Amino acid sequence: MTVAGIPNDHILVDPDRLKTQVAAIFEHLKLPVKDAETVADVLVQADLWGITTHGVSNYIKGIYVPLLLDKTITPNPTIKILSEGSSIALLDGDGGMGHVVSVYAMELAIEKALKTGIGAVSVTNSTHFGAAGVYSHMAAEKNMIGISMTNAAPRVVPLYGKNAMLGTNPLSIAAPTNKVHPFLLDMATSTVSAGKLYVAALNGGMIPEGWATNIEGQPTSDPVEGLESKRLLPLGGTKDLGGHKGYGLGIAVDILSGVLSGIGYGNVLPYRHVGHFFCAVNISKFREIDAFKNMMDEMILELLDTPSSKQGEAVSFPGEIEATTMAERKRNGIPLHNEVIDYLDSLASEMNISVKLTT
């Protein structure tokens, strides 16, 4: 281990430098400058929060670059409103980068919520959008409750099922506060996201049983075996531990993201294309905003004041770890694995981009 507990095979990288390089890479891949910056903002924000699985480490190499190069992802999409009401809209993302489409969609949901109290936007024909919490947090920054979710290609088996039928289908809810960190829930409806298996495999570690199964549907502790089988377990894993609840939540996300938008669900999704759902709730249309935020503070502080049942572990709440991690990483840098840095720097060299993460 090295500085601040960072593993020896990781290097601390300046967030602004990382963002500049990533934006330049996507601009080279034909994204408009503003869109390239949006993608970089979303990816680096995930890393700042400590959501490494959805930052720069996994999907740039595995999804975004190859799919932009083979034109599966549209670099400069024409986002269209297919249907619209005062509080709702259905968007066609034109196969664009999910980060760009999703920022557009949540901004539209917020705009509608400002006028009517609630804005709900369903999105069809989009692609992988990164960390769901980025979009719900956009609403919380505007003193609204934010909800975001997306479906995905099958990686999760139904409870007692052998074959993957559902995506990891993440969802996020965020709410503003006054004195404490904003509430930010960002979770897959599988026990973990596939990205955690990638990270475990990259770092040479094992995974707990209950995360994934092998090709025969049996639990495995080998992340490589789990990645090869492409079979994750629903949140909870077994019925005794609430696996039926994670299974049901995964279906619910498919309904709101896939069936409502018309893109489809599970095995009928078009290759590498997905649907999303976003909602913004304008708190001030319900009650005085400071009264809401003060009550949020009271509720969270009461939770934090709960005595711990495990020595050395304090009670926390969703959003606290992300906020404290972001503050620390803005000061000291984002830890990235050497292989990730080598890949990004080599990609930058191939593209004649001058910004490098190592000197």
C-alpha positions in Angstrom: 0.0 0.0 0.0 1.1 3.6 -0.7 -0.3 7.0 0.0 -3.5 7.1 2.0 -4.0 3.4 1.6 -3.8 3.4 -2.2 -2.6 0.0 -3.6 0.8 -0.1 -5.1 -0.6 -0.8 -8.6 -2.7 2.4 -8.5 -1.7 6.0 -9.1 -3.5 9.2 -7.9 -4.6 11.3 -10.9 -5.8 14.9 -10.9 -9.5 15.0 -11.6 -9.4 18.0 -13.9 -6.5 16.5 -15.9 -8.4 13.2 -16.2 -11.6 15.0 -17.3 -9.6 17.0 -19.9 -8.0 13.9 -21.4 -11.3 11.9 -21.4 -13.1 14.8 -23.1 -10.4 15.0 -25.7 -10.6 11.3 -26.4 -14.4 11.5 -27.0 -14.0 14.6 -29.1 -11.6 12.7 -31.3 -14.2 10.0 -31.6 -16.5 12.6 -33.3 -18.6 13.8 -30.4 -19.3 17.5 -30.4 -17.2 19.4 -27.9 -20.0 20.0 -25.4 -21.1 16.3 -25.6 -17.6 15.1 -25.1 -17.3 17.3 -22.0 -20.7 16.0 -20.7 -19.5 12.4 -21.0 -16.2 13.2 -19.3 -18.1 15.1 -16.5 -20.4 12.1 -15.8 -17.6 9.5 -15.8 -15.2 11.5 -13.6 -18.1 12.4 -11.3 -18.6 8.7 -10.7 -14.9 8.3 -9.9 -15.0 11.2 -7.5 -17.8 9.6 -5.6 -15.9 6.3 -5.5 -18.2 4.6 -7.9 -15.2 3.1 -9.7 -17.2 0.6 -11.6 -18.9 3.3 -13.6 -16.0 5.8 -13.9 -13.2 5.6 -16.5 -11.9 2.2 -15.6 -14.4 -0.2 -17.3 -16.6 1.0 -20.0 -14.4 3.4 -22.0 -12.3 0.4 -23.2 -15.1 -2.2 -23.1 -18.1 -0.4 -24.5 -17.8 3.3 -25.5 -14.7 3.3 -27.7 -15.4 0.1 -29.7 -19.1 0.9 -30.2 -18.3 4.5 -31.3 -15.7 3.1 -33.8 -18.1 0.5 -35.2 -21.0 3.1 -35.3 -23.2 1.2 -32.9 -23.3 4.4 -30.9 -24.2 7.6 -32.7 -21.5 10.2 -31.9 -23.7 13.2 -32.7 -27.3 12.1 -32.1 -30.5 14.0 -33.0 -32.5 13.7 -29.8 -36.2 13.9 -30.6 -39.4 14.3 -28.6 -41.8 11.6 -29.7 -44.7 12.6 -27.5 -45.1 15.3 -24.9 -47.5 16.7 -22.2 -47.1 19.4 -19.6 -45.5 17.0 -17.2 -44.2 14.1 -19.4 -42.2 13.4 -22.5 -41.0 10.4 -24.5 -37.6 10.9 -26.1 -35.8 9.1 -28.8 -32.0 9.2 -28.1 -31.0 8.3 -31.6 -28.5 5.7 -30.3 -26.4 8.5 -28.8 -24.1 8.3 -25.8 -26.3 7.5 -22.9 -24.7 10.2 -20.7 -25.6 12.9 -23.3 -29.1 11.7 -23.8 -29.7 11.3 -20.1 -28.5 14.8 -19.1 -30.8 16.2 -21.8 -33.7 14.1 -20.5 -33.2 15.0 -16.8 -32.9 18.7 -17.7 -36.2 18.4 -19.5 -37.8 16.6 -16.5 -36.5 19.4 -14.2 -37.9 22.1 -16.6 -41.3 20.5 -16.5 -41.3 20.0 -12.7 -40.6 23.7 -12.3 -43.9 24.4 -14.1 -46.2 21.6 -13.0 -44.6 20.1 -9.9 -43.5 16.8 -11.5 -41.6 16.0 -14.6 -41.3 12.5 -16.0 -39.3 11.6 -19.0 -39.0 8.2 -20.6 -36.2 7.5 -23.1 -36.0 5.0 -25.9 -33.1 4.1 -28.2 -30.3 5.2 -25.9 -27.1 3.5 -24.7 -25.3 2.8 -21.5 -25.5 5.9 -19.3 -22.9 5.3 -16.6 -23.8 6.0 -12.9 -27.5 6.5 -12.3 -26.8 8.8 -9.3 -25.4 11.5 -11.6 -28.9 12.2 -13.0 -30.9 12.0 -9.8 -28.4 14.3 -8.2 -29.0 16.9 -10.9 -32.5 17.3 -9.6 -31.4 17.4 -5.9 -29.1 20.3 -6.8 -32.3 22.1 -8.0 -34.1 21.5 -4.7 -36.0 18.6 -6.2 -36.3 14.9 -5.5 -34.7 13.1 -8.4 -35.3 9.6 -9.7 -33.3 7.9 -12.5 -33.1 4.3 -13.8 -32.2 2.3 -16.8 -32.6 -1.2 -18.1 -29.8 -3.2 -19.7 -29.0 -6.3 -21.6 -29.5 -9.6 -19.6 -26.9 -10.3 -17.0 -29.1 -11.3 -14.0 -30.9 -14.6 -13.5 -34.5 -14.6 -12.1 -34.8 -16.1 -8.6 -34.2 -19.8 -9.0 -33.5 -19.2 -12.7 -30.5 -20.6 -14.6 -30.4 -18.2 -17.6 -29.9 -14.4 -17.4 -33.1 -12.7 -18.2 -32.8 -9.2 -16.7 -30.2 -6.5 -16.8 -28.6 -5.1 -13.6 -31.3 -2.5 -14.0 -29.9 0.2 -11.6 -32.0 2.9 -10.0 -31.2 6.1 -8.1 -33.1 8.4 -5.8 -31.7 11.7 -4.5 -33.1 14.4 -2.2 -31.7 17.8 -1.0 -30.8 18.6 2.5 -29.6 21.8 4.4 -26.7 20.9 6.7 -25.9 17.3 6.0 -24.8 15.7 2.7 -27.7 15.2 0.3 -29.4 11.8 0.2 -28.1 9.8 -2.8 -29.2 6.2 -3.3 -27.6 4.6 -6.4 -28.0 0.8 -6.6 -28.2 -2.1 -9.0 -31.1 -4.4 -8.6 -28.7 -7.2 -8.9 -26.6 -8.0 -5.8 -23.7 -6.0 -7.5 -23.1 -4.4 -10.9 -21.0 -6.3 -13.4 -18.4 -3.6 -13.0 -17.5 -4.9 -9.6 -16.6 -8.2 -11.1 -14.4 -6.4 -13.6 -12.7 -4.5 -10.8 -12.2 -7.8 -8.8 -10.7 -9.5 -11.8 -8.5 -6.6 -12.6 -7.1 -6.6 -9.0 -6.8 -10.3 -8.9 -9.3 -10.8 -6.1 -12.2 -13.1 -5.4 -15.8 -12.3 -5.0 -18.3 -13.3 -2.3 -20.7 -16.1 -3.1 -24.0 -14.6 -3.8 -22.7 -12.2 -6.4 -22.7 -14.4 -9.5 -23.1 -17.9 -10.8 -21.1 -20.1 -13.2 -22.5 -21.3 -16.6 -24.4 -24.0 -14.7 -26.2 -21.6 -12.5 -24.1 -22.5 -9.4 -22.7 -19.8 -7.1 -19.0 -18.8 -7.8 -16.4 -16.8 -6.0 -14.2 -16.5 -9.1 -14.9 -13.1 -10.8 -13.5 -14.3 -14.2 -15.9 -17.3 -14.1 -18.7 -14.9 -13.2 -17.8 -12.6 -16.1 -17.6 -15.4 -18.6 -21.0 -16.8 -17.5 -22.6 -13.4 -17.6 -24.9 -14.5 -14.8 -25.4 -12.2 -11.8 -27.8 -12.9 -8.9 -30.7 -10.5 -8.1 -30.3 -8.3 -5.1 -30.4 -10.5 -2.0 -29.2 -13.6 -3.8 -31.4 -16.2 -2.2 -35.1 -16.0 -1.2 -34.1 -16.2 2.5 -32.0 -13.0 2.0 -34.6 -11.2 -0.1 -33.7 -12.3 -3.6 -37.3 -12.1 -4.6 -37.3 -8.4 -3.8 -34.3 -7.7 -6.0 -35.9 -9.7 -8.7 -39.1 -7.7 -8.5 -37.2 -4.4 -8.5 -35.4 -5.5 -11.6 -38.7 -6.1 -13.4 -40.1 -2.8 -12.2 -37.1 -0.9 -13.8 -37.7 -2.8 -17.0 -41.3 -1.7 -17.0 -40.5 2.0 -16.5 -37.4 2.1 -18.7 -38.2 -0.5 -21.3 -41.9 -1.2 -21.6 -43.0 2.4 -21.1 -40.5 3.7 -23.6 -41.1 0.9 -26.1 -37.5 -0.1 -26.5 -38.1 -3.5 -25.0 -36.8 -5.5 -22.0 -34.2 -8.2 -21.3 -33.6 -10.5 -24.2 -35.6 -8.4 -26.7 -33.5 -5.2 -26.3 -31.8 -4.2 -29.5 -28.0 -4.8 -29.5 -26.3 -2.4 -27.0 -29.4 -0.1 -26.9 -31.5 0.5 -23.8 -34.2 2.7 -22.3 -34.2 5.1 -19.3 -36.7 6.7 -17.0 -36.2 10.1 -15.2 -38.4 11.9 -12.8 -38.0 15.3 -11.0 -40.3 16.2 -8.1 -40.5 19.9 -7.3 -40.7 19.9 -3.5 -41.7 23.6 -3.4 -45.0 22.7 -5.1 -45.8 20.4 -2.1 -44.4 22.3 0.8 -41.9 25.0 1.8 -38.5 23.8 0.6 -36.5 24.7 3.8 -39.0 22.9 6.0 -38.5 19.8 3.8 -34.7 20.1 3.9 -34.6 20.7 7.7 -36.7 17.6 8.2 -34.3 15.7 5.9 -31.5 16.9 8.2 -33.3 15.8 11.3 -34.1 12.3 9.9 -30.5 11.7 8.7 -28.9 13.0 12.0 -31.2 10.7 13.9 -30.0 7.8 11.8 -26.3 8.8 12.3 -26.9 9.0 16.0 -27.9 5.3 16.2 -25.5 3.3 18.2 -23.3 1.0 16.1 -23.6 -2.7 16.5 -20.2 -3.3 15.0 -17.0 -2.0 16.5 -15.1 0.4 14.3 -18.1 0.9 12.0 -20.3 4.0 12.3 -23.8 4.2 11.0 -23.9 6.0 7.7 -26.5 6.9 5.1 -26.7 6.8 1.2 -24.7 9.8 -0.1 -22.5 10.3 2.9 -19.6 8.1 1.7 -19.9 9.5 -1.8 -19.7 13.1 -0.5 -16.7 12.5 1.8 -14.9 10.4 -0.9 -15.4 13.3 -3.4 -13.9 15.8 -1.0 -10.9 13.6 -0.4 -10.4 12.9 -4.1 -10.6 16.5 -5.1 -7.8 17.2 -2.7 -5.6 14.2 -3.3 -6.6 12.8 -6.7 -8.5 9.8 -8.1 -6.8 6.4 -7.7 -6.6 4.6 -11.0 -5.1 1.2 -11.7 -1.9 1.3 -13.7 -3.5 -0.7 -16.6 -6.3 1.9 -16.8 -3.8 4.7 -17.0 -1.7 2.9 -19.5 -4.7 2.4 -21.7 -5.9 6.0 -21.5 -2.5 7.4 -22.2 -1.8 5.0 -25.1 -5.2 5.9 -26.5 -4.4 9.6 -26.2 -1.0 9.0 -28.0 -2.8 7.2 -30.8 -5.1 10.2 -31.2 -2.3 12.8 -30.9 -3.8 14.1 -27.7 -1.1 16.0 -25.7 -2.7 15.5 -22.2 -1.3 12.5 -20.4 -2.0 11.1 -17.0 1.6 10.2 -16.4 4.6 12.4 -17.1 
